[in-house]
Amino acid sequence: MKIQFFYPRWGSEHLPWPGFLDKVKAAGYDGVAIPGRTTRQEIDEVQHYAAQKGLLLIAQHYDTAHADFNRHFMAYASWLEKVKSFSWVKINSQTGKDYFTHGQNAELIKLAGNVVHETHRGKFSFAAHVTKNYLETIPELRLTLDASHWVNVAESFLEDQQAAMELAISHTDHIHARIGYPQGPQAAEPRAPEWQFAVTHHLNWWDQVLARKQQEGSDAVLTITPEFGPYPYMMQLPYSREPLSDQWAVNNWMLNLLKERYRV
């Protein structure tokens, strides 16, 4: 089994793509995640740069926001059409809305086809128990597990929702490796000893994903994006607006922690 690590564009939008890709490559990542708003021309340029540097790409959808379902459906279909002709390791999608009906969100999931759907607040997959229902009714549904959102929504580490988490793990093909806690989706400083209680919960879930992937054989691939974000995910000091930790450094810490843990 192979593990591939990706760095998010989120928080580094100010950097020109060539320099950003060089930085990511030097840090030891296998690729980057391209955000949904990227134009077709820019995607083409980034794929050219990435190929030169030996980096892989994941497409990241998050910004279809229409409250009207019909407009939402058409906008999502348009985005899928835009990206389908490019070469991706995966297409990751924050899909639907938490207030759409089960049937409406199911239409969007089926429209997406071979896509991994991210567990995320505000989307169809906003909570563990709700996502469990979709997994039971749409067996082909595949997930990007970002358990930080579920921990925040449930205000717990899901100790009383083991069945939902186990089912989600069995459908996971991609991980967003961020540390959440019951009152927030991102620990202020996950490297600090006082946050190890939260780190341990997430590592245990990721270990289970890895163990399941290993059962699929030597050709299986697990992709992971260390995904600590900038403000407002990153806490800031009042008045000065100084971040409490460095996004780049924390993501690299997570990369190296997982590489050591999984002997990559």
C-alpha positions as CSV (number, residue, x, y, z in Angstrom):
1,M,0.0,0.0,0.0
2,K,1.2,3.5,-0.8
3,I,0.5,6.8,1.1
4,Q,0.6,10.1,-0.8
5,F,0.7,13.5,1.0
6,F,-0.8,16.7,-0.4
7,Y,-0.6,20.4,0.7
8,P,-3.6,22.7,0.5
9,R,-3.5,25.9,-1.6
10,W,-5.7,27.3,1.2
11,G,-3.6,30.0,3.1
12,S,-1.0,30.2,0.3
13,E,-3.0,32.0,-2.4
14,H,-0.6,35.0,-2.2
15,L,2.2,32.9,-3.6
16,P,2.7,32.5,-7.3
17,W,2.1,28.9,-8.4
18,P,5.7,28.0,-9.5
19,G,7.2,29.2,-6.2
20,F,4.4,27.5,-4.2
21,L,5.0,24.2,-5.9
22,D,8.7,24.4,-5.4
23,K,8.1,25.0,-1.6
24,V,5.7,22.1,-1.4
25,K,8.1,19.8,-3.2
26,A,11.0,20.7,-1.0
27,A,9.0,20.0,2.1
28,G,8.4,16.4,1.0
29,Y,4.8,16.4,-0.3
30,D,3.6,14.4,-3.3
31,G,1.2,17.0,-4.6
32,V,-1.2,19.9,-3.9
33,A,-4.9,20.5,-3.7
34,I,-6.3,23.0,-6.2
35,P,-9.3,25.1,-5.0
36,G,-12.6,25.1,-6.8
37,R,-12.6,28.7,-8.0
38,T,-9.4,28.1,-10.1
39,T,-10.1,28.9,-13.7
40,R,-9.8,26.4,-16.5
41,Q,-6.7,28.3,-17.9
42,E,-5.1,28.4,-14.5
43,I,-5.7,24.7,-13.9
44,D,-4.0,24.0,-17.2
45,E,-1.0,26.1,-16.2
46,V,-0.7,24.5,-12.8
47,Q,-0.9,21.0,-14.3
48,H,2.0,22.0,-16.6
49,Y,4.1,23.3,-13.6
50,A,3.2,20.3,-11.5
51,A,4.2,17.8,-14.2
52,Q,7.6,19.5,-14.5
53,K,8.2,19.2,-10.7
54,G,6.8,15.7,-10.4
55,L,3.8,16.7,-8.3
56,L,0.3,15.3,-8.3
57,L,-2.9,17.2,-8.1
58,I,-6.2,16.9,-6.2
59,A,-9.2,19.0,-7.2
60,Q,-11.0,20.7,-4.3
61,H,-14.7,21.7,-4.5
62,Y,-16.2,23.8,-1.8
63,D,-17.9,26.9,-3.1
64,T,-21.3,25.9,-4.6
65,A,-23.4,28.0,-2.3
66,H,-26.9,28.6,-3.8
67,A,-29.7,27.9,-1.4
68,D,-32.1,27.2,-4.3
69,F,-31.6,23.5,-5.1
70,N,-32.0,23.8,-8.9
71,R,-29.5,26.6,-9.1
72,H,-27.2,24.7,-6.8
73,F,-27.5,21.6,-8.9
74,M,-26.6,23.4,-12.1
75,A,-23.7,25.2,-10.6
76,Y,-22.3,22.0,-9.2
77,A,-22.8,20.3,-12.6
78,S,-20.9,23.1,-14.3
79,W,-18.0,22.8,-11.9
80,L,-17.8,19.0,-12.4
81,E,-17.8,19.6,-16.2
82,K,-15.0,22.1,-15.8
83,V,-12.7,19.7,-14.1
84,K,-13.5,16.4,-15.6
85,S,-11.1,16.8,-18.6
86,F,-8.0,17.3,-16.4
87,S,-5.8,14.6,-14.7
88,W,-6.4,14.3,-11.0
89,V,-5.4,11.8,-8.3
90,K,-8.8,12.5,-6.7
91,I,-11.7,15.0,-6.9
92,N,-12.6,16.0,-3.4
93,S,-16.0,17.7,-2.9
94,Q,-17.8,19.5,-0.1
95,T,-21.2,18.5,-1.4
96,G,-24.7,19.8,-0.9
97,K,-26.2,21.6,2.1
98,D,-27.1,20.5,5.6
99,Y,-30.7,21.8,5.0
100,F,-31.3,20.1,1.6
101,T,-33.5,17.0,1.8
102,H,-31.9,13.6,1.8
103,G,-33.2,13.1,-1.8
104,Q,-31.7,16.4,-3.0
105,N,-28.3,15.7,-1.6
106,A,-28.5,12.2,-3.0
107,E,-29.0,13.7,-6.4
108,L,-25.8,15.7,-6.0
109,I,-23.9,12.7,-4.8
110,K,-25.0,10.7,-7.8
111,L,-24.3,13.5,-10.2
112,A,-20.7,13.6,-8.9
113,G,-19.9,10.1,-9.8
114,N,-16.4,9.0,-8.9
115,V,-15.7,11.7,-6.3
116,V,-14.7,11.6,-2.7
117,H,-17.1,13.6,-0.5
118,E,-15.7,15.5,2.4
119,T,-17.2,15.3,5.9
120,H,-17.8,19.0,6.5
121,R,-20.0,21.3,8.5
122,G,-22.8,22.9,6.4
123,K,-22.8,20.1,3.8
124,F,-24.8,16.9,3.5
125,S,-22.1,15.2,5.6
126,F,-22.1,17.7,8.5
127,A,-22.5,15.1,11.2
128,A,-21.6,11.5,11.8
129,H,-25.1,10.2,12.4
130,V,-26.4,11.9,9.3
131,T,-23.6,10.7,7.1
132,K,-24.2,7.2,8.4
133,N,-27.7,7.3,6.8
134,Y,-26.3,8.3,3.4
135,L,-23.7,5.6,3.6
136,E,-26.4,3.0,4.3
137,T,-28.6,4.2,1.4
138,I,-25.8,5.0,-1.1
139,P,-23.3,2.1,-0.7
140,E,-21.0,3.4,-3.4
141,L,-20.5,6.7,-1.6
142,R,-16.8,7.4,-0.8
143,L,-15.5,9.9,1.8
144,T,-12.8,12.3,2.6
145,L,-12.7,11.9,6.4
146,D,-12.3,15.2,8.2
147,A,-13.4,14.2,11.6
148,S,-12.6,17.6,13.1
149,H,-16.0,18.8,11.8
150,W,-17.9,16.0,13.3
151,V,-16.2,16.4,16.7
152,N,-17.1,20.1,16.7
153,V,-20.8,19.4,15.6
154,A,-21.3,16.7,18.2
155,E,-19.3,18.5,20.9
156,S,-17.6,15.2,21.7
157,F,-15.1,12.7,20.4
158,L,-18.0,10.6,19.2
159,E,-17.5,8.0,21.9
160,D,-21.3,7.2,21.7
161,Q,-21.3,7.1,17.9
162,Q,-18.8,4.2,17.2
163,A,-21.0,2.5,14.6
164,A,-21.2,5.7,12.5
165,M,-17.4,6.3,12.7
166,E,-16.6,2.7,11.9
167,L,-18.9,2.8,8.8
168,A,-17.3,6.1,7.7
169,I,-13.8,4.7,8.1
170,S,-14.8,1.7,5.9
171,H,-15.8,4.2,3.1
172,T,-12.8,6.6,3.5
173,D,-10.3,7.0,0.6
174,H,-8.8,10.4,1.6
175,I,-8.0,12.1,4.9
176,H,-7.9,15.7,5.8
177,A,-5.5,15.6,8.7
178,R,-6.6,18.4,11.0
179,I,-7.1,18.2,14.7
180,G,-10.5,19.3,15.9
181,Y,-11.9,19.3,19.5
182,P,-15.5,19.6,20.9
183,Q,-15.6,23.4,20.8
184,G,-13.8,23.9,17.4
185,P,-12.6,22.4,14.2
186,Q,-8.9,23.3,14.7
187,A,-6.7,23.0,17.8
188,A,-4.9,26.2,18.5
189,E,-1.5,24.6,18.8
190,P,-1.6,20.8,18.2
191,R,2.1,20.5,18.9
192,A,1.6,21.5,22.5
193,P,1.2,18.9,25.2
194,E,-2.2,20.2,26.3
195,W,-3.6,19.3,22.9
196,Q,-2.4,15.7,22.8
197,F,-5.7,14.4,24.1
198,A,-7.3,15.6,20.8
199,V,-4.4,14.5,18.6
200,T,-4.7,11.0,20.0
201,H,-8.3,10.6,19.1
202,H,-7.7,11.6,15.5
203,L,-4.6,9.4,15.1
204,N,-6.6,6.4,16.3
205,W,-9.2,7.1,13.6
206,W,-6.5,7.5,10.9
207,D,-4.8,4.4,12.0
208,Q,-8.0,2.5,11.4
209,V,-8.3,3.9,7.9
210,L,-4.7,2.9,7.2
211,A,-5.3,-0.6,8.5
212,R,-8.4,-1.0,6.2
213,K,-6.5,0.3,3.2
214,Q,-3.6,-2.2,3.9
215,Q,-6.2,-5.0,3.6
216,E,-6.9,-3.9,0.0
217,G,-3.4,-5.0,-1.1
218,S,-0.1,-3.6,-2.4
219,D,-1.9,-1.5,-5.2
220,A,-4.0,0.5,-2.7
221,V,-3.3,4.2,-2.3
222,L,-4.3,6.4,0.7
223,T,-4.1,10.1,0.2
224,I,-3.7,12.5,3.1
225,T,-3.8,16.3,3.2
226,P,-2.5,18.0,6.4
227,E,-5.1,20.7,6.4
228,F,-4.6,23.2,9.2
229,G,-5.9,26.5,7.9
230,P,-5.3,30.2,8.3
231,Y,-7.7,32.6,10.1
232,P,-10.6,32.1,11.0
233,Y,-9.6,28.5,11.6
234,M,-6.3,29.6,13.0
235,M,-6.8,31.5,16.3
236,Q,-5.3,35.0,16.6
237,L,-4.2,37.2,19.4
238,P,-6.7,40.0,20.1
239,Y,-5.9,43.4,18.6
240,S,-2.6,42.4,17.0
241,R,-4.2,39.7,14.9
242,E,-1.0,37.6,15.2
243,P,-1.7,33.9,14.6
244,L,-1.2,31.7,17.6
245,S,0.8,29.3,15.4
246,D,2.3,29.1,11.9
247,Q,0.1,27.3,9.4
248,W,3.0,26.1,7.2
249,A,4.9,24.8,10.2
250,V,2.0,23.0,11.7
251,N,1.0,21.3,8.5
252,N,4.7,20.2,8.0
253,W,4.7,18.9,11.6
254,M,1.6,16.8,10.8
255,L,3.2,15.6,7.6
256,N,6.4,14.5,9.4
257,L,4.4,13.0,12.3
258,L,2.4,10.8,10.0
259,K,5.4,9.9,7.8
260,E,7.2,8.7,10.9
261,R,4.1,6.9,12.4
262,Y,3.4,5.1,9.1
263,R,7.0,4.6,8.1
264,V,6.7,6.4,4.8
